[in-house]
Amino acid sequence: MNSFENDDPQLSQIYNNSGNMFSSLFGEIGKVIVGQKESVEQIVIAILCNGHALVESNPGLGKTLTISTISKTMDLSFSRIQCTPDLMPADITGTHFVEEIGGTKKFKFEPGPVFANIVLADEINRASPKTQSALLEAMQEKQVTAGNETFVLDKPFFVLATQNPIEMEGTFPLPEAQLDRFLFKIQVTYPSFEEELEIVNRYTLIDIPQVQKAITKKELFYLQRLTREIPISEDLKSRVIKIVMSTREWKEHIEYGASPRASIGLILAAKARALIHGRNYVNAEDIEKMAYPVLRHRLVLTFESERRGITAEQVIGEILSKVK
């Protein structure tokens, strides 16, 4: 690792040991998850940035397994919400019920599955808009309001939502306001032949792989703080802002561009990637790699662009090539 100067000796110690931490973390995840290095790294980066992620892929590619495995390696509590059209907001946040104690009755709050460090909202686009909006306060404010009471969620808190892009019947597309609250949109692709062969070999045996804790909750807090302290040059910071502003100005392909939240997210994500890769500075590659998951769900393409089959990936690639 490169040297890191800070007045907090504990922070410097964590930084100097972060290489071993990330090596251990990805090693443990690799015991269960075959391949998917890019998507796994992006989920870890989202957690380092204290952000939420939307994971999109076809069925059967291990989205749920990946997220639950990461929670185990970071010693974080985990809950899963299976989103369906009849799911109610109280099924997520929790509800009050009447409890009788010593002949007297009083209301007691029963927390819902949102009260966990990592919440997997599986197939979020199958939930109704009313239920989707129940996650908004939790995602943005890290708290839940039930009746006249407000409950602060345990830190760290992340929502990792999944959606299936091939089954759109009976779904409710996420509104742009909610999409913007996700730091990343992560796309999981099919494995290669060698990776699928390893998956078959690993999961047709009696002993299913198990993982150990690689990072404690306290160490994760320090790594989140370290992420924000990784320096970035003024030139690269200006490039990030120009990239995001270009999405608002390129009317040929883009109907609506990204908000300033994208600029913040892209810089933070680039810092986290630099930390994971053992650098105490951000370089151009960090920005270019992170631009795709940060921007792909924030761009609304014009009807003409969609008709011609132009994708958000292509538009982002063109913007990156133009903004130097």
C-alpha positions as CSV (number, residue, x, y, z in Angstrom):
1,M,0.0,0.0,0.0
2,N,1.0,3.6,-0.5
3,S,1.7,5.7,2.6
4,F,-1.3,7.4,4.2
5,E,-0.9,10.3,6.7
6,N,-3.6,10.9,9.2
7,D,-3.7,12.2,12.8
8,D,-5.8,9.2,13.8
9,P,-3.4,6.3,14.4
10,Q,-6.2,3.8,14.3
11,L,-7.2,5.0,10.9
12,S,-3.6,4.8,9.6
13,Q,-3.4,1.3,11.0
14,I,-6.6,0.2,9.2
15,Y,-5.3,1.8,6.0
16,N,-2.0,-0.1,6.2
17,N,-3.8,-3.3,6.8
18,S,-6.6,-2.7,4.3
19,G,-4.8,-4.7,1.6
20,N,-4.9,-7.8,3.7
21,M,-8.5,-7.0,4.7
22,F,-9.7,-6.8,1.1
23,S,-7.7,-9.8,0.1
24,S,-9.3,-11.8,2.9
25,L,-12.7,-10.5,2.1
26,F,-12.7,-11.3,-1.6
27,G,-11.0,-14.6,-0.9
28,E,-13.9,-15.6,1.4
29,I,-16.5,-14.4,-1.1
30,G,-14.7,-16.4,-3.8
31,K,-15.3,-19.7,-1.7
32,V,-19.0,-19.4,-2.5
33,I,-19.3,-17.1,-5.6
34,V,-17.6,-18.2,-8.8
35,G,-16.5,-15.4,-11.1
36,Q,-18.6,-12.2,-11.0
37,K,-15.5,-10.3,-9.8
38,E,-16.7,-7.0,-11.2
39,S,-20.2,-7.1,-9.8
40,V,-18.9,-8.3,-6.4
41,E,-16.4,-5.5,-6.3
42,Q,-19.1,-3.0,-7.2
43,I,-21.4,-4.2,-4.3
44,V,-18.4,-3.8,-1.9
45,I,-17.7,-0.4,-3.3
46,A,-21.4,0.7,-2.7
47,I,-21.1,-0.5,0.9
48,L,-17.8,1.5,1.3
49,C,-19.6,4.6,0.0
50,N,-22.5,4.0,2.3
51,G,-24.8,3.7,-0.7
52,H,-27.5,1.5,-2.1
53,A,-27.3,-0.7,-5.2
54,L,-29.7,-2.0,-7.7
55,V,-28.6,-5.4,-9.1
56,E,-30.1,-6.5,-12.4
57,S,-29.6,-9.9,-14.1
58,N,-31.5,-12.9,-15.5
59,P,-32.8,-15.5,-13.0
60,G,-30.4,-18.0,-11.5
61,L,-27.2,-16.1,-11.5
62,G,-26.7,-16.0,-7.8
63,K,-27.8,-12.4,-6.9
64,T,-29.3,-13.4,-3.5
65,L,-26.4,-15.8,-2.7
66,T,-23.9,-13.1,-3.5
67,I,-25.5,-10.5,-1.2
68,S,-26.1,-12.9,1.7
69,T,-22.5,-14.1,1.4
70,I,-21.1,-10.5,1.5
71,S,-23.2,-9.9,4.7
72,K,-21.6,-12.9,6.4
73,T,-18.1,-11.9,5.5
74,M,-18.7,-8.4,6.9
75,D,-20.5,-9.7,10.1
76,L,-23.6,-7.7,9.2
77,S,-27.2,-8.7,9.9
78,F,-29.1,-9.6,6.8
79,S,-32.8,-9.8,5.9
80,R,-34.6,-10.6,2.6
81,I,-37.8,-9.2,1.4
82,Q,-39.5,-11.0,-1.5
83,C,-41.4,-8.3,-3.3
84,T,-44.9,-9.2,-4.6
85,P,-47.8,-7.0,-5.8
86,D,-49.7,-7.7,-2.6
87,L,-46.8,-6.7,-0.3
88,M,-47.8,-3.8,2.0
89,P,-45.6,-1.1,3.4
90,A,-46.1,-2.4,7.0
91,D,-44.7,-5.8,5.8
92,I,-41.4,-3.9,5.2
93,T,-41.2,-1.3,8.0
94,G,-43.1,-3.2,10.8
95,T,-46.4,-2.6,12.5
96,H,-47.9,-1.9,15.9
97,F,-49.9,-4.5,17.8
98,V,-51.8,-4.6,21.0
99,E,-50.0,-6.3,23.9
100,E,-51.7,-7.2,27.2
101,I,-49.5,-7.0,30.3
102,G,-50.9,-7.3,33.8
103,G,-54.5,-6.6,32.7
104,T,-53.5,-3.4,30.8
105,K,-53.3,-3.1,27.0
106,K,-50.7,-1.1,25.2
107,F,-49.4,-0.7,21.7
108,K,-46.0,-2.3,20.9
109,F,-44.0,-1.9,17.7
110,E,-42.8,-5.1,16.0
111,P,-39.9,-4.2,13.6
112,G,-40.1,-5.4,10.0
113,P,-37.3,-6.8,7.9
114,V,-36.0,-3.3,7.0
115,F,-34.4,-3.4,10.5
116,A,-31.1,-5.1,9.4
117,N,-27.7,-3.9,8.2
118,I,-28.2,-5.3,4.7
119,V,-31.7,-5.5,3.3
120,L,-32.2,-7.5,0.1
121,A,-35.3,-6.3,-1.7
122,D,-35.7,-9.2,-4.2
123,E,-37.5,-8.3,-7.5
124,I,-38.3,-4.8,-6.2
125,N,-40.1,-3.9,-9.4
126,R,-42.9,-6.5,-8.5
127,A,-43.9,-4.4,-5.5
128,S,-46.6,-1.7,-5.8
129,P,-45.5,1.9,-6.0
130,K,-46.9,2.5,-2.5
131,T,-44.7,-0.3,-1.1
132,Q,-41.7,0.8,-3.1
133,S,-42.0,4.3,-1.6
134,A,-41.9,2.8,1.9
135,L,-38.2,2.1,1.3
136,L,-37.5,5.8,0.3
137,E,-37.4,7.1,3.9
138,A,-35.3,4.2,5.0
139,M,-32.9,4.6,2.1
140,Q,-32.5,8.4,2.4
141,E,-33.0,9.2,6.1
142,K,-31.9,5.8,7.6
143,Q,-35.0,5.8,9.7
144,V,-38.5,4.5,9.7
145,T,-41.7,6.3,10.8
146,A,-44.6,4.2,12.1
147,G,-47.6,6.1,13.5
148,N,-46.3,8.9,15.6
149,E,-42.9,7.2,16.3
150,T,-39.6,7.4,14.4
151,F,-37.1,4.6,14.7
152,V,-33.5,5.0,13.7
153,L,-32.1,2.1,11.8
154,D,-28.9,0.4,12.9
155,K,-25.7,1.5,11.1
156,P,-24.5,0.6,8.6
157,F,-27.6,0.3,6.5
158,F,-27.8,-0.8,2.9
159,V,-30.6,-1.7,0.5
160,L,-29.5,-4.0,-2.2
161,A,-32.5,-4.4,-4.6
162,T,-32.7,-6.9,-7.5
163,Q,-34.8,-6.8,-10.6
164,N,-35.3,-9.2,-13.5
165,P,-35.1,-7.5,-16.8
166,I,-36.8,-10.2,-18.9
167,E,-40.2,-10.5,-17.1
168,M,-41.9,-7.2,-17.3
169,E,-45.5,-8.4,-17.0
170,G,-47.1,-7.5,-13.7
171,T,-44.2,-5.2,-12.7
172,F,-44.1,-1.6,-11.6
173,P,-41.0,0.2,-13.0
174,L,-39.1,2.2,-10.4
175,P,-39.7,6.0,-10.7
176,E,-36.7,8.1,-11.5
177,A,-36.7,9.7,-8.0
178,Q,-36.2,6.3,-6.5
179,L,-33.7,5.1,-9.1
180,D,-31.6,8.2,-8.3
181,R,-31.3,7.1,-4.7
182,F,-29.4,4.0,-5.8
183,L,-25.7,4.7,-6.0
184,F,-25.2,1.9,-8.6
185,K,-27.1,-0.2,-11.1
186,I,-25.0,-3.4,-11.3
187,Q,-25.4,-5.8,-14.1
188,V,-24.6,-9.5,-13.5
189,T,-23.7,-11.4,-16.7
190,Y,-23.7,-15.1,-17.5
191,P,-20.6,-17.1,-16.4
192,S,-18.0,-18.4,-18.9
193,F,-17.8,-22.1,-19.7
194,E,-15.0,-22.6,-17.2
195,E,-16.9,-20.7,-14.4
196,E,-20.1,-22.6,-15.0
197,L,-18.2,-25.9,-14.9
198,E,-16.7,-24.8,-11.5
199,I,-20.2,-23.9,-10.3
200,V,-21.5,-27.3,-11.2
201,N,-18.5,-29.1,-9.6
202,R,-18.8,-27.0,-6.4
203,Y,-22.5,-27.3,-5.9
204,T,-23.1,-30.9,-6.8
205,L,-21.0,-32.1,-3.8
206,I,-22.2,-32.9,-0.3
207,D,-20.2,-30.2,1.4
208,I,-21.5,-26.7,0.5
209,P,-18.8,-24.0,0.8
210,Q,-18.9,-21.9,4.0
211,V,-17.4,-18.5,4.6
212,Q,-15.8,-16.9,7.6
213,K,-16.0,-13.3,8.8
214,A,-13.3,-11.2,7.1
215,I,-14.1,-7.7,8.3
216,T,-15.7,-6.6,11.5
217,K,-18.4,-3.9,11.7
218,K,-16.0,-1.5,13.4
219,E,-13.4,-2.0,10.7
220,L,-16.0,-1.4,8.1
221,F,-16.8,2.0,9.7
222,Y,-13.1,2.9,9.5
223,L,-12.9,1.8,5.8
224,Q,-16.0,4.0,5.0
225,R,-14.2,6.9,6.6
226,L,-11.0,6.1,4.7
227,T,-12.9,6.0,1.5
228,R,-13.9,9.7,1.9
229,E,-10.3,10.7,2.8
230,I,-8.7,9.3,-0.4
231,P,-7.6,12.4,-2.3
232,I,-8.7,13.3,-5.8
233,S,-7.0,15.9,-8.0
234,E,-8.9,19.0,-9.0
235,D,-8.5,18.0,-12.7
236,L,-10.2,14.7,-12.2
237,K,-12.9,16.3,-10.0
238,S,-13.6,18.7,-12.8
239,R,-13.8,15.9,-15.3
240,V,-16.4,14.1,-13.2
241,I,-18.6,17.2,-13.1
242,K,-18.2,17.7,-16.9
243,I,-19.1,14.1,-17.5
244,V,-22.3,14.4,-15.4
245,M,-23.2,17.8,-16.9
246,S,-22.8,16.4,-20.4
247,T,-25.6,14.0,-19.7
248,R,-27.9,17.0,-19.3
249,E,-26.7,18.8,-22.4
250,W,-26.5,16.0,-25.0
251,K,-30.1,16.3,-26.2
252,E,-29.5,14.1,-29.3
253,H,-29.6,10.9,-27.3
254,I,-30.6,11.9,-23.7
255,E,-34.1,13.2,-22.7
256,Y,-33.1,13.6,-19.0
257,G,-29.6,13.6,-17.5
258,A,-28.1,12.9,-14.1
259,S,-28.4,15.0,-11.0
260,P,-25.6,16.4,-8.8
261,R,-26.1,13.2,-6.8
262,A,-24.4,11.4,-9.6
263,S,-21.3,13.7,-9.3
264,I,-21.0,12.9,-5.6
265,G,-21.6,9.2,-6.2
266,L,-19.0,9.0,-9.0
267,I,-16.3,10.7,-7.0
268,L,-17.0,8.6,-3.9
269,A,-17.1,5.4,-6.0
270,A,-13.8,6.2,-7.6
271,K,-12.2,6.8,-4.2
272,A,-13.5,3.4,-2.9
273,R,-12.1,1.6,-6.0
274,A,-8.7,3.3,-5.5
275,L,-8.7,2.1,-1.9
276,I,-9.6,-1.5,-2.9
277,H,-6.9,-1.5,-5.5
278,G,-4.3,-0.4,-3.0
279,R,-3.8,3.3,-4.0
280,N,-4.2,6.4,-1.9
281,Y,-5.2,8.5,-4.9
282,V,-7.8,8.4,-7.6
283,N,-6.8,7.9,-11.2
284,A,-8.6,8.2,-14.6
285,E,-9.3,4.5,-14.7
286,D,-11.3,4.6,-11.4
287,I,-13.6,7.3,-12.9
288,E,-14.1,5.5,-16.2
289,K,-14.8,2.1,-14.6
290,M,-17.3,3.6,-12.1
291,A,-19.1,5.9,-14.6
292,Y,-21.1,3.0,-16.0
293,P,-22.7,1.7,-12.8
294,V,-23.2,5.2,-11.5
295,L,-24.9,6.6,-14.6
296,R,-26.6,3.8,-16.5
297,H,-29.8,4.0,-14.4
298,R,-29.8,7.8,-14.3
299,L,-30.1,8.5,-18.0
300,V,-33.5,8.6,-19.7
301,L,-32.8,8.2,-23.5
302,T,-34.9,9.9,-26.2
303,F,-37.5,7.8,-27.9
304,E,-35.5,8.0,-31.2
305,S,-32.4,6.6,-29.5
306,E,-34.4,3.7,-28.0
307,R,-36.0,3.1,-31.4
308,R,-32.6,2.8,-33.0
309,G,-31.4,0.4,-30.3
310,I,-28.9,2.8,-28.7
311,T,-28.1,1.8,-25.1
312,A,-27.1,3.8,-22.0
313,E,-23.8,1.9,-22.1
314,Q,-23.0,3.3,-25.6
315,V,-24.0,6.8,-24.6
316,I,-21.8,6.7,-21.5
317,G,-18.9,5.4,-23.5
318,E,-19.2,8.2,-26.0
319,I,-19.4,10.8,-23.2
320,L,-16.2,9.4,-21.6
321,S,-14.4,9.5,-24.9
322,K,-15.3,13.2,-25.5
323,V,-14.7,14.5,-22.0
324,K,-11.0,14.3,-21.3
